[in-house]
């Protein structure tokens, strides 16, 4: 394929990993790409390493972030992009050698407003935590079942550096400059709101490094509270004039209810058991399942909901 891919990258103090990352891009089977890197004011040797690569390969360009943060960095990189297709990469991760080729092939038979993704695989010098293992399994299960949109309000359904889309799909949602943190989830929610489609290969297209300095481990903008504050306003806007039922009684249910109260949105809390589910008015609203979907009773609950006209991905969602 002759399509040019613009790879956008924001980096900060990635000297330890950046060579391995860039080398994996250089090794891609699809070679028509440009790598646009914004250095977010690194204090280590990152800038020196980037300068070395840019002198060796003209496809690699880097600039210092005019502002601070990932969102301005991505926006700055995107302003320089000349590719027909856009993707994002993180400076501590690795691209499997056929990543760009596979995602481009996937998009070639899809409508214009489509986002391509694939499976992920965590790797680390240390043991991968159960939480990250669970997230990896969940993301990969979505790829197997091609049902990303059904789970859009539970968690970010696409790994931040594991997607590819046509340039117009970024422009449609206003580029990166309009994003809020957590920016990866906001991007996906914006795509969904604009009726973009998600399609996935069942091949691993991203090697995701876990290490103690990862931004997602150390920044408050990636804590669960921030995700709820971001996704619930989207949910409310996408289901206007619908009464909301919250099913559950644990921390997730309480956080959901608290955020809806702050938005001044009327809702009904229902304890997640058979007798309480009888309170649900058939087909009268939308339901948020504020429980963990790996519980033993999941399919039983979903069956009861279906009998009342609530279908997963249509008017009932896990949160």
N, C-alpha and C positions, 0 to 999 in steps of 0.2 A: 504494500500500500504506500502511496506517495503523500498521504496527509501529514502535515506538520503538527507536532504536539508541543505545546508550551507547558513545561513543567515548572510550577511555581513553588518556591520554597522560602520559608522564614526560618532563620537560624539564630540561635543565641548560645554562645559558649559550647559549641559542638565539636571542638578540636579533636576530642577523643574518638569520635565516630564518623566525622564528615567524609574522610577519605573513602571509607568502606561504602558509604552511601553513594557518593558521586561515582565511584568505580562501578557500582551496580547499574547506574544509568548509562555510563559509557559502554557497558557490555550488552545493552538491549539489542535484541534481534531487529527491532524497528529502529532505524538509525536517523530518521528525519525528525529531530527534536531540537528544542532549545531549552536550556536550564537557566531560569531567571531567579536569582537568589537575593533576598534582602537580609542583610545582617542587622539584627536588632540590638546593636551596640554591645557586641561581645567584648569581654575583657580578657579572653584567653587568646590563643593563636588562630582562631577561626578565620579571621580576615586574611591573614598571611597565607593560609592554605587555599582559600578561595582565589586569591590573586594568582597563586601558582597554577591552578587549574585553568583559569581564564586565559593565561598566556599560552597554554599548551593547546587548548581547544576553543575556537572562536564561538562555538555554540553555547559556551558557559559564560554567563555575565552576572556580575554581582554589584550591588550598591549598598551603601549604608542607609538604614531606615531614616527617613526625614523626620518621622515622629517616633513613637515607641509603641510596642505591642504587636501581636500577631496580625490583627485585622488591618492596621495601616500598612504593615509589611506586605501582606498578600495583595492589598489594593495597589501598592506601589509596583510590585512585580507584575501584576496584571496589566497595568497601564503601559508596560513595555512589551507585552506579548504580541507576537505576530502569527501564532499558530491557528490552525483551523479547529484544533481540539485543545482542551485545557484539562490539566490534572494538577494535583497537589502532592508534594512529597515532604516528609520530615527528615531533618538532617541526621537523625540517629537511627533511621530504619534502612531496610534493604529492599530493592526491587528484584523479584525473580526475573530471570533473564528474558522471559517472553511476556512480561506484564503488558507493555504498551501494545505489542502485537495482538495479544489475546483480547484486550479491551477494545481495541480498534475494530477487530474482526467482529466482535459482539455487537458494536454499534452500527456496523455497516448495513445490517438488515433491519434496523429499528427506525421508528419515526424520529423526526428531528428533536423533539423535546424528551429525550431519553438519557438517563444516567446509567452508565455501566459500572459494575463493581464485581468483586469476586471474594473468595474466601481469604481469611487471614490466618497467620500462624505466629504466635508469640515465641520469642526466644530471649534468653537471658543468661548471664554468667551465674545467676542464682536460680533457685527454684521459683517457678511461676506461681503466683498466689492463686488461691481457689477462686477469688473474685475475677481475676483476669482470665483464668481458664474457663469460667462460666460464661464470660462475655464472648470469648472466642467461639465457644461452642454454639452460643445463641446466634451470633452473626453468621456462622457457617450454616446453621440450620435454616436461616432465612434464605440463604443462597440456594439450598437444596429445594426449598418449597416455593421460591420466587414469590414470597408474600410480605415483602418489606413494608408496604403501605398499611397492612393490617396491624402492624405493631409499632406504628410511627410515634405513638404517644407514650410508649413504655421507656424507650431509650433511643439514642442515636442509632439508626438502623444501618448506617454505612460508616465504616472507619474513616476518620478524617483524611488520611493520605491514600485512600484506596478507592478512587473513583475516576472516571473519565467521561467528559461530555463535550458536545459541540460548543463552540464559543457563544453562540446565540443563547444557549441555555443559561449561561452566566449572566449575559446582558439582560435577559428576561426578568431576572429577579433583582436587577439594579447593581450588579457587580458585588464586590466584596466590601465596599465602603459602607453599605447600609446594614451590615451584619452587627449582631450583638453577641456578647459572650454568654455561654460557650458557643463559639463561632461555627464549629463543625455541625452542631445540632441545628443551629439557626439556619444554616445553609440548606440542610436537608428538609427542614420544615417549610422553608420558603419554596423549594422545589415542589414539595407535595401540595402546597396551597395553590401553586400555579399549574397544577394538573400535569406535572412532569411524571414520567413513568420510570420505574427502576427495573433493571434487568441484570442478571448475574450469571457468571460462569461458575461452575463448581470446582474450578481449579484454584489453587492458592495463588493470589496475585499480589500479596503483600506480606513481607516479613517484618513483624512489629516488635521492636526491641523494648524490653522492660528493664528499667534501671532506676535507682533511687532518685536521680535528678530529673526524671520525666516531669514535664510541666503539669500534666494531669494529676500527678501525685502531690504537687506542691503549691498549686494555685487555687484560691478560693472560688474562682469563677468556674471551676470544674467540679465543685461539690454538688451533691444531690439537690440541695436547696436552690442553686442557680438553675438547674435543669427544670425543676418544677415551675419556677418563676417565669421561665421562657416558654415552656410547652403549653401550659394551661391557657394563656391568652390566645394562642393559636387554636386550641381546641374550641374555645368559646366562640371565636370568630367563624370557625368552620361549621358550627352547629348553632346558628342564631335562632332564637325563639324556641329552643328545645329545652325541656326540663332535664336536669342532670341528676342521675342517681349515682352515688358513690357506694360501691360494695366493698366492705372491709372494715376492720376496727383497729388495725395496727398503725404504726408510724406513717406509712404511705397514705392511708386513708385520712389521718389527721392532717398531714401536710397538704393533701389535696383540698380538703374542706377549708383549711385556713387560707389557702391562696384564693379559692373561689369567694370566700367572704371578703377578702381584700379587694377583689374585682367587683364586689357587690352583685354576685351572681347567685340566684336562688338555686338550691339543690337539696336533695334528700339523702341522708346517710342511712344505709341499710347494712346491718350485720350480715356477714357472709355465711349464712346457713340456710337450710331448706325452708324453715318456717318463715324466716325474715324475707326471703325472696318472694314470698306471696304478696308482699307490699308493692311489688313492682307493677305498675299499670301497663298492661300489654301494649307494646309498640308506641307508647305515648311520649317517649323521650330518648335520651342517650345514656348509656351506662359506662361508668369507669370502674374497672376492676382493680382496686387498690390492694391486690394480693400478689404473691409471687406465683407465676404460672407453672412452676415446677411442683406445686403442691399436689398431693394425691387426689384431691377432689376436683382438680381443674376441669376435666372433661365432663364430670357430673354437673358442675355449675354451668358450664357452657351449654349443656343439653337442656337444662331447666330454662336458661335464658332464651334459647332458640324456640322453645315451646311457647314463650311469651312474645315472640317476634323480635328478639334481640340477637343479631348475628354478628359474630366477630369480624371486625374490619368494616362493618357498615354502620351500626349504631351501638356497638359495644367495643371498648378498647381496654387493654391493660395499660396501667399507668405506673 
